[in-house]
């Protein structure tokens, strides 16, 4: 079972982005953020408990990039508002 969790985590990540893409303009911002956090969180958890392999590496890399970009956007938005941007 743990052998396939890497693929499951990647599928969860793709499913999260598909839901957000098809819901663009129909999902409120706070609900979209919740969907993103839950989807990426579940994907990260399943990736961490899966066996070593290509899918685990790919998923953890993508999740790290998503979290980094999201954190950067939050920080840029916060400091942009402070300086009157």
NORMODA-V39037 format. One record per backbone hydrogen bond with DSSP energy under -1.0 kcal/mol. CO is the residue of the C=O (numbers start at 1). NH is the residue of the N-H. If there is no record, write none. Layout:
[[CO | NH] [CO | NH]]
This chain:
[[1 | 4] [2 | 51] [4 | 8] [5 | 9] [6 | 10] [7 | 11] [8 | 12] [9 | 13] [10 | 14] [11 | 15] [12 | 16] [13 | 17] [14 | 18] [15 | 19] [16 | 20] [17 | 21] [18 | 22] [19 | 23] [23 | 26] [23 | 27] [28 | 32] [29 | 33] [30 | 34] [31 | 35] [32 | 36] [33 | 37] [34 | 38] [35 | 39] [36 | 40] [37 | 41] [38 | 42] [39 | 43] [40 | 44] [41 | 45] [42 | 46] [43 | 47] [44 | 48] [45 | 49] [53 | 57] [54 | 58] [55 | 59] [56 | 60] [57 | 61] [58 | 62] [59 | 63] [60 | 64] [61 | 65] [62 | 66] [63 | 67] [64 | 68] [65 | 69] [66 | 70] [67 | 71] [68 | 72] [69 | 73] [70 | 74] [71 | 75] [72 | 76] [73 | 77] [74 | 78] [75 | 79] [76 | 80] [77 | 81] [78 | 82] [79 | 83] [80 | 85]]
